[in-house]
Amino acid sequence: MKALCTLPAAALVLGALARPFTPEDLVESTRLGHPVISPDGTSVAFVQTRYSIEKKRQFSQLVVQALGAHLQIDSPAMVVDFSKDARPNPPSSASATPESEDAASKHRLEPSQPVWLSSEELGFVATDAKTHQSTVYSVHNTGKHWSKPRAVFTAPVPISSVQYNAVSNTLVFIANVYNGTTTLDETAELDVADQERDDTAQVFDELWVRHWDSFVTPKLPQIHTVQLRSHSSNTKPKHKPKNIIKDSDVDGRLEAADSFVISPNGQHVVFVAKRPGRDYAWRTTSYVYVADIDGSSASPINDNGRGASSSPVFSSDGSRIAYVQMASPTYEADRNQIHIYSVEDKTTIDVAVNWDRSPSDLLWADDNTLLAAYNEYGRNKLAKIDIASGTVTPVIEEHSVGLMQHVPHSNELLISYSALDSPTDLYKVSIDDGSIKRVTQLNPQLGSSVFLSAPEDVVFEGAEGSSIHGFLLRPPNFDASQTYPLAYVIHGGPQGSFTDAWSTRWNLNIFAAAGFVTVALDFEGSTGYGQNFTDAIRNQWGGKPFESLMKSLDQLLDSHPYIDRNRLTALGASYGGYQINWINAHSTAFKALVNHDGMFSTVSTYYSTDELYFPETEFEGVPFDEQARQNYEKWSPERNVHKWKTPTLVIHSEKDYRLVVSEGLSTFTALRRQGVPARFVYFPDENHWVLKPANSLRWHREVLGWITQWTRKDTIGESQSQKFVVQGEHLN
């Protein structure tokens, strides 16, 4: 398969038509929301967002793109266009849109969650920032333009993951509700009462107390349905929304917002949930449930399963449900095994049992074939799987497939698709031969006028003879006779992978464009190389991965003489941040380090993190068990801080509840108390990831400034002001 974007030969050497890629380019790039295909298969709707640095505004646009058979990309139709001040504390005079606009104006509604009500009627959700009420609006395609939005249904609380089934004429959505309530109005009333309390105490008797970036509340995300009356000009609900799982034995904490699917006949909803219990924080077990659309029953189809379940999907006739489930009840990175459940017989078969990969998203290609997305060798691939034999046949093997949906009345899929040197766009792919056709071009400004370095596969020998794969990107205007600093980027997870995919966080081309040879490797613990390789990091956090990284670094330097051995930097986030702290005590190869949301102490992390099943699996027990405690102590960076010498940039965020902010503060304290040059960057409003555009820009400036400062040929080893230049702006 050809590359997603091929630079013209003239662009390989920077000139007037090709300039370096910058953090500003990344932050201001247009980003794709979840796409939905019209019932007739002729159009796709999605929300695209972009940020303006100059205007300090976030733009959200609901657009409709044609899915024509021709090769030319049509301009999308703008349905709703909205913008708002993106500053943390905008002036009170700043408004989203002019006050003269009425409430249903296309410019007053922030669109989200598009949903087709018919091939000519498109719905979307807008949530009022003051009242927190969510309204489903609809617009009609008149043939020449899209009509003014009309309210279809308003919920008194925020709703998400909206879907629609035309057969039963039913909207299905998720709303966070208080346990025991029977209506959304009751939840809204309790929200008001909670805001009027005299005190602010939150009380917990069991774990979780908080998860990811939020404290757990008494409210549960549960599935609701509302049936609509359908008329050509008056689509309204027949009755109030009904919670279809409140009377089941689950608590509604769905694995993911989009983890439910409506049956083709509109009579059932399949979803994933964990059962409530004392072990919620240290078990991953979840089940696939089938609920009646009227809420009369909800029961699991895999009650004998032990691990985490995901990706349930109905066959075209609704008679079977395919899903994946892990075997271990405590391991979030176990291999996903494909299962198919017969609704009539209530029996389950396993598919492709001997396939040593971990498929994620599933679709039905036909009655005999599944489609599966999976990670392998640094790519997110797509394959067909014969149900009877388990034979796996690749459809797409290059770059990275993201979302995928079947295009109605065709043998094609709509996929999101990207590469390290090509931003995410929508494509159509033939299920038969894997041929692709581009549907969107969201970022034409990142074409031939901006240089994006093409990744090169590299393979080295790691610990115990393991094969370590990764990517190398060269700087613009690369000249092999010159020498360049190195950005050695270490991924988090640790059960993750550096894939040939575009990212708005840790985009490897950002480091290459700043003048660094950029290398990112998949060490032990990474996914896509077989389950044994993924499992090899268990109780080896500072062992095999560190050895593989350092052995690979030696081979990299020996085989690439244009990398300056005296100007090496290493950067990592999460587990990568842990590895940065470990490297600081066990290697003097690097001139500078960057630790984003890393781990300082394995013991303190256990007692402050949210998902206890993670450290209990990684370190083979709990730290209050005498034998397991030795594992925690052995691999804790805190035990070796007296060896730290390398200048380190430490970044951490307040709402990171996976690795709490004290881990970053402790790292910074240990560095500065010993006189090691360090800098601490703190984001009070971010979580484990830095997501807000202006914060992302600051993150990039701090990181690039730090590694540039310590690798300039004329200032190596000196503590001076940052020298990285962002579009002509000198950083101080």
N, C-alpha and C positions, 0 to 999 in steps of 0.2 A: 504494500500500500504506500502511496506517495505521502510525503510530508504534508502537514496541514498548510504550511505557508512556506514558499520557497523564495528566498531573497534573490533579486536579480544580481548578476555577477558584480555590477558596479557598486552594489551596496555592501559587498564584503569588505571593501576598503572605505572607511569613513570619508565622506566628502560633504558637499553642500546638501546632498539629498539624504544622508543618513547620519543622524546624530546619536549620541549615547542615550540609552534608556535611563530615566531618572525616577526618583521617588514620587515626584509630582505626576509623572505619567501614570504610575501605578495607582496612586490615590485618586486621580481624576478619571480613571478608566470606567467605562460603563459595565455594570454588573448584572448578570442574568438572574431573574427570579424563577420560580417554579413554573414551567410551561404546561399548558393544557390544550389538547387538540379538540377541535370542533367535532361533533358527532358525524358529520359527513366527510371528515378527513381532509378538508380543503384549507383549513386555517389553523394557526396556533396563536394563543394569547399568552402573554406573560407581562410581568412588571419588570422594567429595567430601571436601575438607579444609578445615579452619578453624583459626584460631589464637585463643587466649584471652590477652589482655594481662594480665588479673588473675591467671590461673592459670599463665601462662608455659608453656602446654602446646599441643602440636599434636595435633589430632584428625583421624583418618582413618577414614572410614566407607564400607564397601562397601554400596551400596543397590541395590534393584531397583525400577524405576518402570514402572507399566503404560502401555502405548501404546494405550489405549482410544480408541474413536471419539467418545466424548462430550466435551463442552467442559470439564467440571469436572476440575480437576487432582487426581488421587488422591495420598494421602500415600504416600511411598515405603516399601518394606519394608526394615528394617535387617537386613543379613545378617551383617556383621562390624563391630564398633565398637572402635576402638583409640585410645589416646592415649599421648603420651610427653612428657617434659620437653624443652622446645625451647631451653633455655639452652645457650650454647656449652660451658660447663663445669658441668654440673649436679652437685649433691652426690652423693656415692657412695650415699647412702641412697635417692636418688630412683630409682624403678623405673617401668617402663612400665605395669605393672598389678600387682595384688596377687599375692604369691607363692603364694597358695593355689590360684590358677588352674592347671589342667593345661596341658600344652604345646599341645594342640589347641583350647583354649578360644577362643571368638569374641573374647575380650578380650585374648588374648596374641599375636595374629597381626596384624602390620601389613600390611593388604591392598594389593595393587597388581595391575595387568594382569589385569582380569577377562576370562574367556574361557568361552563357553558350550560345554559338552560335549554337551548336548542341550537341549531346551526346558524340561526339568525339572531339569537338573543344571548348576550353575554352578561353574566353576573360578576360582581366583585364585592369585596368587603371593605368598608371604611369604619374605623373606630374613632369615636369622638375623644379627643385628648382630655377634655374636662369631665364629661359624664361617664366615660369608659363604656358607653353603649356601642355595640357593633350593629351596623346596618348592612344588609345585603341589598345592593342596588343592581338594576339591570339596564342595559342599553341595547337598542335594536339597530341592526344594519339595514338602512333604508335603500341600499344600493349605491348611494352617492356619498353618504357619510353615516356616522354613528349618532344616534339620538341623544338627547339630554338624559342623564341618569334619573331613574325612577326607583323609589324605595319599594322593596318587595317584602322585607321582613326585618324587624328590629329586635335584637336581644338586649335585655337590660344589663348584660355583662359582656366582657370581651369573648369572642369566639375565634376558633382557629381550625385549620385543616378542613375547610368546607368542601364537600363533594355533593354531587347531584345524580340521582338515578331517574331517568325519564320514564321507565316502565311503571314504577310506583309513584312517580312524581314527588320524590322525597328529597329534601335537603338533609344531609348528615354532617355533623360538626362536633368539635370538642369544646366544652366549656368547663372551667374550674368551678366546682360547686362544693358547698359544705355537705359533709356526710349527714344523711338523714333528711335533707330537704327534698321536697317533691317538685318544686318549680324554680325556674331561674329568678323569678321575682323574689322568692325567699332569700336566695343567695345575695341579691342586690341589697335587700333590706338589712341583712346581717353585715354586709360590707359597710353600710352607713353606720350601723351601730358600733362596729369595730373602730371606725374613725372617730367616734364620739366618746370613746372610753377615757376615763381619767388617767389611767396608767398605760404604759407601753410594753409591759412584760410579755414575753413569749415563753411558754412553759412546755417542757418536753419530758415524756416518760420513757421514750424509746428512740433509737436511731432510725432514720436519719434525723439530725438536727438541721442540717443544710445540705444542699446538693448543687454542685457545679458553681453557681454564682448567686444562689438564692437560699434564704432560710425556708425550711419546709413550713407550710401553713396548714390549718385544718382543712383547706380546700383541696379537692381531688380533681384531676382532669378526667372527665367522663364523657362518653359519647351520647349525643342527643340527636333526635330526628324531628323533623317537622314536615308535614305533608302540605303541598301547595295546591291551590286551585289554579288551573291553567286556562287562561283565556288569551286571546290575541293581544289584548291591551290591558289586562288586569290580572297579573299573577300575584295572588295573595295566599297566605297560609290558611289551611282549613281549621287548625287547632293550635293550641299552645305546644311548644317543644316538649318532647318526652325524653327523659333519661332512660336509655334502654339497658343500662348495666347496673343501676343502683341497687337492684334487688338480687344481684348475683353474688358469688362468694369472692369477688375480686374488689380491689379498692380503687381501680381505675387509673393507677399510675402506669400509663402506657409507656412502652419502651421508646417510642418516638411519636412525634405529632402526626406523621403521615402513615402510621402503622396500621390503619384499618382500611378495609376494602369492602365495597358493596357488591353483593352477588348480582349476576346479570339480570335475574328476574326481580331484583329490588326487594326481596323478602328477608334477606339476612345480611349481617355485617360480620366480617371476620376481623379480629383484632388481637393484639398481644398485650398481656398484663402480667404483673407479678402479684402473687397473693400476699395479703398483709401478714405480718408476723414479726416476732422479735428478732429474727435473723435477716431482716430486710437489707442491712448494710453489709453483711458478709456472705450473702448468697446471690448468685446471678440467675437462679432458676426463674423462668417465666414460661407462660403457656399461650397457645393459640386458642382463642375462644370463638365460638360462633354464637351470635345473638340474633334473635328474631327482631325484625325491624320495628315491631310494635312493643318490644320490651318484655314479652311474656316469658322469655327464657334466655339464658346465656350459659353455655357449658364448654369445657375444654375438650379439644380433640386429641391432645397429647398429654393426658394426665399422668402417664408413666414416664414422661421426659424428665431429665435432670438439669440440663443447662439452659442457657439463654436461647429464646426463640426469636425469629425475625422473618420479615419478607413474606408474609402469607399472600397468596394470590389465587383467585378462582380460575378454573378452566372456563372455556367459552360457554359451555352449557351449564356451568355451576355445579356439576356433579362431583368434581374433585378439587382439592385445595393443596397446592404445593407450598412448602415452607422450608426453612432451614432451622436446625437446632444444634447446639453444642452438647457434648456429652458431660463435661465437667460442671458441677453446680457452683464452682467457686472461681472459675478461670474465664476471664472475659475475652481471651485471645485463643481459645480452643478452636479446632477446625469445625466449620459449619458443615453439617451433613444434610443433604437434600432428602426430604420426605414428601410423599404424596398420600393424602388421606381421601378415602372414598366416603362421600357424604351418605350414600345409601347403605353401604355395607359396614360402615364404621371400622374399616380396616386401613392399615397404613403399610406402604412399601417404602424401602430405601432405594435411592437412585445414585449411581456412580460411586459406590461405596469405596472403591480402590483409588479414586482420584485424589491425589495428595495436594489439593488446593482448597481454599476456603471461599466458596461462592457467597456473594452477598445478595444483590437484587435478583429476583427471578421474574420471568414472564413465560407464558405459554406461546410457543410458536404454532403448534397444532396439537391434535389429540395425542400424538406420539412423541412430541419433542418439546423440551424446555429450552429457554434462553437464560443464560446466567452471566452476570458480571463478576469478575474475579481479578485479584492482583497477582501478577507473575512477572518476575525478573524486571522490576522497575516500570511495568506498564499496567494499566487498568484495562483488562481485555474483555472481550465479549465472545461467548461460545454457544453453540447448539449442543444439547445433550439428549441423546436417544434414551428414552425412558426404559425401554426393554433391556437394552444391552449395556447402558451406561457409557457408551462411546461419546467422547468429547471432541467436537469439531470446531476449531476456532473460526470466528467470523471476522473479528477485528483483533489484530495482534500488536499494532503499533500505537504509540501515544496513549491517551487515556480517555476511556468512556466514563461518563458520569451518569446523569439521569437517563432513563430509557422508557419509552412508551410505544405501544403499537399504534400505527396509523390505520384508522378504520378503512375497510374496503381495499386493503392493499397487503402486499407481502413485505412491507417496509416498517422500520422502526424510526422514531424520532429520538435522537440522542443528543446530549450535550457532550462536547468533544473538545479536547485541548491538548497542548503540548508545552514543554518548558519554554519554547520560543513562539507560542501561539496562544492568545487569550481564548477563553471559553466562548464557543458559539454553538448554535444548533445545526445539526446535520440530519439528513435522511440516509438510512443505510439499508441496503437490500439484505434480507435474511438469507437469500439464496447464495449470493456470491460475495457479500461484504462490500460491494461498491458503495461509495458515499457521494452525496450531493449536499453542498452547502446551502443552508436555509437563511442564516443571518450573518451579518457582519457588524457586530456591535461596536468595534473599535477600529474603524478604518484609519484613524490617526496614527495607529501603531503599525502602519504598513511599511513600505520601502523607505520612508523618511526617517524611521527609527531603527537603529541596529539592535537586534536581539540575537544573542549568541546561541548557535545550535549546539545541543548537548552531544557529547561523545561518550559512549560506553567505555568504562574501564573495569578491569577485573584484577584483583590481587589475591595473594595467598594469606589467609588469616590464621588465627589460633588453631592448632591441631590440624593444619592443612586445609581448613575450610576455604571455600571460595567466596570472596567478598566483592560484590558488584556495586557499581555506582556510576555517577555521571561527572564529567569534567566540562566546564564552560570556560572559554577563553575571553579575555577582554577585547574591546573594540580596537581596531588597528593593530592587531596582534602581529608581533615580529619575533620569530623564534630565536633570533640572534640577541634579543634583549632579555632582561630578567624582570620578573614580576613577583609581587607579594602573593601569598596564598590565603584564601578564605576557606578553611576546613570546617564544613557545616555538619553538625551532628543532629540527627532527627530525634524527636520525642517519641513517646509511646510507653515503653520502648518497642512494643509490638506494632510497628508502623513501617513505612517504607518511603524512600525518596522516589517518586514516580515521575515519569515524563508527562507532567500535567502542569497547567497554569495554576498559580496560587497568588492570592492577594496578601498572604503572610509568608515570610521566608521565601520570597521569590528569588531563585538563584541568579536570575539575570540582573537583579539589582546589584549584587556584589561584583559580578563580572563587569558590568558597565562602570563601576567605580574604579576599575583598574586592577582587579584581583583575579588571578586564576582561581576558579571556584570549583571545589570538589566536594561531593556529598556521597557518602557510602552507606550501604546497608550491611550492618554488622549482625552478629548473633542476636536473635530476638526479633529481627525484621520479618515482615510477612512477604509471601510471594515466592519462597524458595523451599517450601515443604514444611510440615508441622514440626519435624525434629529441629530444624534450624530456628524456628520461632521459639521453641521450648528451651533452646540451648542457653538462654540468658538466665533461666531460673536459678537463683542462689549463685549467680555469677556476675552481678551487676558491675563490679569493678574488675572482673576477671577477663573472661574471653572477649567481650566487646572491646575493652580497653586494649588488650593485646592485639586484636585484629586491627583496630584503628591505628596503632603505632607501627605495627609491621607493614600495614598498607602504606602508611605515610613514608616509611623508608623506601619502599619500592617505587612509590610515586616520585620521590625526589631523585632517585637513581635513574629513572626512565624519562624524566622530564627536566632536563638541565636548565630550562628557562624559568623554573621556579626558584626564587632566591631563598636559600636555606636560612638566611638571617632575617627574613621578613615573613614569618609564618604567624597566622592568627587562627584561632579556633573559636567557633560560635555554636551554641546549642540552646534549646528550649526544653523545659520539662525534664524528661530523662536526659536529653542533651545538655541541660543545665547541670544536672547531677554529674554527668561525665566531665563537664568543664571543671567542676570542683575537684573531681578525682584526678584529672590531668594536672591540675595545679600542684598537687602534692607528689605526683609520680613522673613528671616530665618537665624538662627545661627547654623543650624545643620551640616553644611559642613566645613571641614578643608581646602578645596581647590576647586576652580572652574575653568572651561575652557570655554571660550567664543570664538567660531569660527564664524567670519562674522556675528555677532549679531547686534541687533538694540539698539542704545543709545537713540534716540529721535524719537517718532512717527511723530512729526511735520516736523523735518528736513528730515526724510526719505521720507515723501510724496513729498517734493519739489525736491528731488534728485534721486528718483528711476525711473525706466523705465516704468513699467506697472502700471499706475495709477488706473486701475480698481480694483487692489488688495486692497490697503488701503481704497479706497472709499467704497468697500463692507464690509471689516472687521470692519471699524469704522463708517459705516453708514453715509457717506457723505464726504464733502471736508472740510479741516481745516479752510477755509475762510468763512464757514457757522457757525454762532454763536452757534447753537445747536450742530452740529457735532464736533465743536472745543472742546467742553467739553469732548467728548468721547476720542479724541486724547490726551488731557491733562491728563485725568483720568488714562489712561493705558501707559503713557510715563515713561520709566525707569529713564529718566533724572530728573524727579521731585523728585526722592528719593535717589539721589547719596549721600546725607549727611548721609545716614544710612549704606553705604557700609563699611564692615569691613573684609570680607573674602578675602584671597590671591587669585588673579585671573590671569590666563594666557590668554592674548588677542591675537588672530590671525586674520589678515585681509590681503586682497590682493588688489593690485592696479586696476586690471581689473574687479573687482566686481562692476557692475553697478546696481545690484539688491539692495544691501545694500552697499553703497559706503564706501571707506576706512576711511572717516572722522568719521563714526560711531565707528569704532574700535579705532581710535586715540582719540576721545572724551572719550571713556570708559577708556582708559589707562591714559589719563590726569586726569580724575576725581579720579581715584584710587591713583595715585602717588602724586597728589597735597595734598591729605588727609593723605599721609603716609601709605597707604595700600600696602602691598607687591604685586607686579605685574610684569609681563614680557610681552613685546610686540614683536610678531613675524610677520614680514612683508614680503610678497612675491610680488615683483614688476611685475612678469610675469604670475600670476595666476588669475583666476576669482572667482566666488562664491565657486568653488571647487578647491582643490589642486590636479592636475592631472599628472604633470610631475614626473617621477619616483624618481629622486634624491630629488625633493622638497617634495614628499610624504614621503620618508625616513626621511628627516629632520623634517617634521611635526610630525611623530610618535615619534621620539626621544624627541622632545620638550614636547609633550603632556604627554608621559609616564614618562619622567623625572620629570615634574612638579607634577603630582599626586602622584608619588612615594616619592618625596622629602617631601611632607607635610603629609604623612601618615605612615612614618616609626615609629615604636613603640618607638625607642630611640631618635627621633628628632621631635616629634609632637610639632607644634607651633614654631619651630626654623627655621630661614631663613638660610638654608645651601645649599651647592652645590647639584645638582641633583644626585640621587643615582641609577637611573635605568641603568642597564647594558645591552647593545645590543651585543650579541654574543661575550662577553669577553671585549668589549670596554667600559671603564669607561667614563661617560659623565661628563664634567666640565661645 
